[in-house]
Amino acid sequence: MTSLRDIQSGLGILRRGLFSKNSPLLAQLVVTRFCNLDCSYCNEFDKVSKPVPVDDLLARVDDLARLDTAIVTCTGGEPLTNPHLGAVIRRIRSHGMTATMNTNGFLLTREHIDELNDAGVEGMQISIDGTEPTAASLKSLKSLRGKLELLRQHARFKVNINSVIGIEDARPEDAIEVAMVARDMGFSHSMSLVHDSHGQLKPFTPRQRAVYDKIMTVANSFQHRLNHHLFQQQLIAGKTNEWQCRAGARYLYICEFGMVHWCSQNRGNPGIPLSRYTVADIAREFDTRKPCAPTCSLNCVHQVSALDEWRPKQSQDEGPATNPAIS
């Protein structure tokens, strides 16, 4: 059932998408770089960082509100290792922005779910890549089924289970079972394509392609079909996509140091502190061609950029990274 929050969020995105080029539609806010896991395909974590101080995060949320951002996703690392996550989500909601989060789910408890309900989080994406833990990914149904049951019973927010396809070729069929479990528990399911450290797709094997096609038919997921038609069908066929990447404008990645980047895989561009980010920066990045775009496999950037495909094509070439030391 569609809630009033869903309608308000959708109308907010529609307003920003149609009537302004200068409003970010999605910002991913890193609340900690630390993660309790160490999945081999992930390059967005470390094992030493402390949680970002809550005052810094609240100020960054205020800055995202200043820029008229629609959705803020708390990410990491593992966001649940930051004890102030609830306060950050409350601040996001106080500005009328949609609040979501990503998690590997291992640390999730009933107390976390209750706090997230009270704080007003509207969506959670939890990563599950197979039925059994492997050397590449511990995120499995075997490890997380109990957490999914907690969410099914107590979460008042939407839950999406995301599986990364293409990690390894040992048991790719496991992803089909993950998709079916998500459906049976009332959760949505999405697929991401494994990428290298620059966000570029790693080639699929025939076996992985067969699994991808099977999930498309059995899961009956809107997100699958959206991502497939936007860009995935071209990439897994070994082709490129012609599209206008609006990273740095419609999509912002805010790292643990409070810098704005195109995405998690392109740290250093533009490399400007969020506290100093302006509409002029958004306008520049909106019109800047990204050389990595044709083979990019990042779902979130494609989705928010798609709303502007009807606008004139980008005319500026990228400049040098503002802060290449952190790229």
Secondary structure, 3 states (H helix, E strand, C coil): CCCHHHHHHHHHHHHHHHHCCCCCCEEEEECCCECCCCCCCCCCCECCCCCCCHHHHHHHHHHHHHCCCCEEEEECCCHHHCCCHHHHHHHHHHCCCEEEEEECCCCCCHHHHHHHHHHCCCEEEEECCECCCCCCCCCEHHHHHHHHHHHHHHCCCEEEEEEEECCCCCCCCHHHHHHHHHHHCCCEEEEEECECCCCEECCCCHHHHHHHHHHHHHCCCHHHHHHHHHHHHHHHCCCCCCCCCCECCCEEEECCCCEEECCCCCCCCEEEEHHHCCHHHHHHHHCECCCCHHHECCHHHHHHHHHHCCCCCCCECCCCCCCHHHC
